[in-house]
Amino acid sequence: MGKLIKYEFVLRGKRMLVFLAAASLLNLGLYLYLRFAADTIESVSAAVTFFFLFMLFNVFFALLFLDILTSFSRELNHKEGYMLFMAPRDGWQIIGGKLLSGLLEGLGFLIFFLALAYANLFVAYGATVRALVLEALNQFFGFTPQQQSAAVVTFIVFALLFLVSVINAVTTAYAAMTLRRGFFSHLRAGWIVTSLTYVVLGLVISLLMLLATKVYPLPTPMDILDASVRLDYLRDLDQCLIVYAMVLAAITVLVFYGTGYLLEKKVDF
């Protein structure tokens, strides 16, 4: 598994470094422009910087998601993947190595992104950002310290659910590609089969998650505006999100196991 992860990093490491270097230079250029060349007040500069960071976050993870999928597809369907799949590793190790390397790469960028966001929003524009955040909280919510702590916990739980959702999306895409390679490799329009399979698998997973929401329905969103029940709302929301994450994680494990089995038994090179 370790050698497989190293192999994945060698394939994508240089591109990631180039992206991070380009992002750093763009960020520096934007800061210098807003600070010395543009005639803008600090709150506007902070808003422009926030938008830049938002776009950077979305672009990177979209590219990472596509790269993880396309690299698996190339190795599964073309000769360049022959040595990887013929090596003494089972299908689960191959998929696990790809998922883990992608997670580590995403974690590396997330650390870089958080450092960049901290340098921009809490150092360069720290006073302005803190004033805007406190004003927004006081004006719209007026959270007490206890409610603020509960909101942080809710954010962490939501982030966990988001992470499980990303892993599920990648694993489901791997399953769709493997099903196509194992049963429909003779068809020329393989991408159509892969897309349809992905949609069908996604619908099945969505139906299972819908059942979970029926059993554990989300609390009424507007309750967060009511200070008297806000703490109970956040706690109920945490419980629902944890249940959803557990259900989705169980589904992901099943998809992972099935995809590994298909690689072992149905895919020939």
Contacts in CASP RR format, 6 or more apart in sequence:
PFRMAT RR
TARGET T0000
AUTHOR 0000-0000-0000
METHOD contacts of the structure
MODEL  1
MGKLIKYEFVLRGKRMLVFLAAASLLNLGLYLYLRFAADTIESVSAAVTF
FFLFMLFNVFFALLFLDILTSFSRELNHKEGYMLFMAPRDGWQIIGGKLL
SGLLEGLGFLIFFLALAYANLFVAYGATVRALVLEALNQFFGFTPQQQSA
AVVTFIVFALLFLVSVINAVTTAYAAMTLRRGFFSHLRAGWIVTSLTYVV
LGLVISLLMLLATKVYPLPTPMDILDASVRLDYLRDLDQCLIVYAMVLAA
ITVLVFYGTGYLLEKKVDF
1 89 0 8 1.000
1 93 0 8 1.000
1 96 0 8 1.000
1 97 0 8 1.000
1 100 0 8 1.000
2 97 0 8 1.000
4 84 0 8 1.000
4 89 0 8 1.000
4 93 0 8 1.000
4 94 0 8 1.000
4 97 0 8 1.000
4 98 0 8 1.000
4 101 0 8 1.000
5 97 0 8 1.000
5 100 0 8 1.000
5 101 0 8 1.000
5 104 0 8 1.000
7 84 0 8 1.000
8 71 0 8 1.000
8 97 0 8 1.000
8 98 0 8 1.000
8 101 0 8 1.000
8 102 0 8 1.000
9 101 0 8 1.000
9 104 0 8 1.000
9 105 0 8 1.000
11 71 0 8 1.000
12 67 0 8 1.000
12 71 0 8 1.000
12 101 0 8 1.000
12 102 0 8 1.000
12 105 0 8 1.000
13 105 0 8 1.000
15 67 0 8 1.000
16 105 0 8 1.000
16 109 0 8 1.000
19 60 0 8 1.000
19 63 0 8 1.000
20 109 0 8 1.000
20 112 0 8 1.000
23 56 0 8 1.000
23 60 0 8 1.000
23 112 0 8 1.000
23 116 0 8 1.000
24 116 0 8 1.000
26 52 0 8 1.000
26 56 0 8 1.000
27 52 0 8 1.000
27 56 0 8 1.000
27 116 0 8 1.000
27 120 0 8 1.000
30 48 0 8 1.000
30 49 0 8 1.000
30 52 0 8 1.000
31 49 0 8 1.000
31 120 0 8 1.000
31 124 0 8 1.000
34 40 0 8 1.000
34 45 0 8 1.000
34 48 0 8 1.000
34 49 0 8 1.000
35 45 0 8 1.000
35 124 0 8 1.000
38 45 0 8 1.000
40 48 0 8 1.000
42 125 0 8 1.000
42 128 0 8 1.000
43 128 0 8 1.000
43 132 0 8 1.000
45 125 0 8 1.000
46 121 0 8 1.000
46 125 0 8 1.000
46 126 0 8 1.000
46 128 0 8 1.000
46 129 0 8 1.000
46 132 0 8 1.000
49 120 0 8 1.000
49 121 0 8 1.000
49 124 0 8 1.000
49 125 0 8 1.000
50 120 0 8 1.000
50 121 0 8 1.000
53 113 0 8 1.000
53 116 0 8 1.000
53 117 0 8 1.000
53 120 0 8 1.000
53 121 0 8 1.000
56 113 0 8 1.000
56 116 0 8 1.000
57 113 0 8 1.000
60 109 0 8 1.000
60 113 0 8 1.000
61 106 0 8 1.000
61 109 0 8 1.000
64 102 0 8 1.000
64 105 0 8 1.000
64 106 0 8 1.000
64 109 0 8 1.000
65 166 0 8 1.000
65 169 0 8 1.000
65 170 0 8 1.000
68 98 0 8 1.000
68 102 0 8 1.000
68 170 0 8 1.000
69 170 0 8 1.000
69 173 0 8 1.000
69 174 0 8 1.000
69 177 0 8 1.000
71 98 0 8 1.000
72 98 0 8 1.000
72 173 0 8 1.000
72 174 0 8 1.000
72 177 0 8 1.000
73 177 0 8 1.000
74 80 0 8 1.000
74 81 0 8 1.000
75 81 0 8 1.000
75 84 0 8 1.000
75 85 0 8 1.000
76 85 0 8 1.000
76 177 0 8 1.000
76 178 0 8 1.000
76 181 0 8 1.000
76 267 0 8 1.000
77 177 0 8 1.000
77 181 0 8 1.000
77 185 0 8 1.000
81 269 0 8 1.000
82 269 0 8 1.000
84 94 0 8 1.000
85 94 0 8 1.000
85 263 0 8 1.000
85 267 0 8 1.000
85 269 0 8 1.000
86 269 0 8 1.000
90 260 0 8 1.000
90 263 0 8 1.000
90 264 0 8 1.000
91 259 0 8 1.000
91 260 0 8 1.000
91 263 0 8 1.000
91 264 0 8 1.000
92 256 0 8 1.000
92 257 0 8 1.000
92 260 0 8 1.000
94 260 0 8 1.000
94 263 0 8 1.000
95 171 0 8 1.000
95 174 0 8 1.000
95 256 0 8 1.000
95 259 0 8 1.000
95 260 0 8 1.000
95 263 0 8 1.000
96 256 0 8 1.000
98 174 0 8 1.000
99 167 0 8 1.000
99 170 0 8 1.000
99 171 0 8 1.000
103 167 0 8 1.000
121 129 0 8 1.000
122 129 0 8 1.000
122 130 0 8 1.000
137 143 0 8 1.000
137 148 0 8 1.000
141 147 0 8 1.000
141 224 0 8 1.000
141 225 0 8 1.000
141 230 0 8 1.000
142 227 0 8 1.000
143 151 0 8 1.000
143 230 0 8 1.000
144 227 0 8 1.000
146 231 0 8 1.000
147 227 0 8 1.000
147 230 0 8 1.000
147 231 0 8 1.000
147 234 0 8 1.000
150 231 0 8 1.000
150 234 0 8 1.000
150 235 0 8 1.000
150 238 0 8 1.000
151 234 0 8 1.000
153 234 0 8 1.000
153 238 0 8 1.000
154 234 0 8 1.000
154 237 0 8 1.000
154 238 0 8 1.000
154 241 0 8 1.000
157 238 0 8 1.000
157 241 0 8 1.000
157 242 0 8 1.000
157 245 0 8 1.000
158 241 0 8 1.000
160 241 0 8 1.000
160 242 0 8 1.000
160 245 0 8 1.000
161 241 0 8 1.000
161 244 0 8 1.000
161 245 0 8 1.000
161 248 0 8 1.000
164 245 0 8 1.000
164 248 0 8 1.000
164 249 0 8 1.000
164 252 0 8 1.000
165 248 0 8 1.000
167 252 0 8 1.000
168 205 0 8 1.000
168 248 0 8 1.000
168 251 0 8 1.000
168 252 0 8 1.000
168 255 0 8 1.000
171 252 0 8 1.000
171 255 0 8 1.000
171 256 0 8 1.000
171 259 0 8 1.000
172 198 0 8 1.000
172 201 0 8 1.000
172 202 0 8 1.000
172 205 0 8 1.000
172 255 0 8 1.000
173 198 0 8 1.000
174 259 0 8 1.000
175 197 0 8 1.000
175 201 0 8 1.000
175 255 0 8 1.000
175 258 0 8 1.000
175 259 0 8 1.000
175 262 0 8 1.000
176 194 0 8 1.000
176 195 0 8 1.000
176 197 0 8 1.000
176 198 0 8 1.000
176 201 0 8 1.000
177 194 0 8 1.000
178 259 0 8 1.000
178 260 0 8 1.000
178 262 0 8 1.000
178 263 0 8 1.000
178 266 0 8 1.000
178 267 0 8 1.000
179 194 0 8 1.000
179 197 0 8 1.000
179 262 0 8 1.000
180 187 0 8 1.000
180 190 0 8 1.000
180 193 0 8 1.000
180 194 0 8 1.000
180 197 0 8 1.000
181 267 0 8 1.000
182 262 0 8 1.000
182 266 0 8 1.000
182 267 0 8 1.000
183 266 0 8 1.000
184 190 0 8 1.000
184 193 0 8 1.000
187 193 0 8 1.000
201 255 0 8 1.000
205 248 0 8 1.000
205 251 0 8 1.000
205 255 0 8 1.000
208 247 0 8 1.000
208 251 0 8 1.000
209 244 0 8 1.000
209 247 0 8 1.000
209 248 0 8 1.000
209 251 0 8 1.000
212 243 0 8 1.000
212 244 0 8 1.000
212 247 0 8 1.000
213 240 0 8 1.000
213 244 0 8 1.000
215 243 0 8 1.000
216 239 0 8 1.000
216 240 0 8 1.000
216 243 0 8 1.000
216 244 0 8 1.000
217 240 0 8 1.000
218 237 0 8 1.000
218 240 0 8 1.000
219 233 0 8 1.000
219 236 0 8 1.000
219 237 0 8 1.000
219 240 0 8 1.000
220 233 0 8 1.000
223 229 0 8 1.000
223 230 0 8 1.000
223 232 0 8 1.000
223 233 0 8 1.000
224 230 0 8 1.000
224 233 0 8 1.000
224 234 0 8 1.000
226 233 0 8 1.000
END
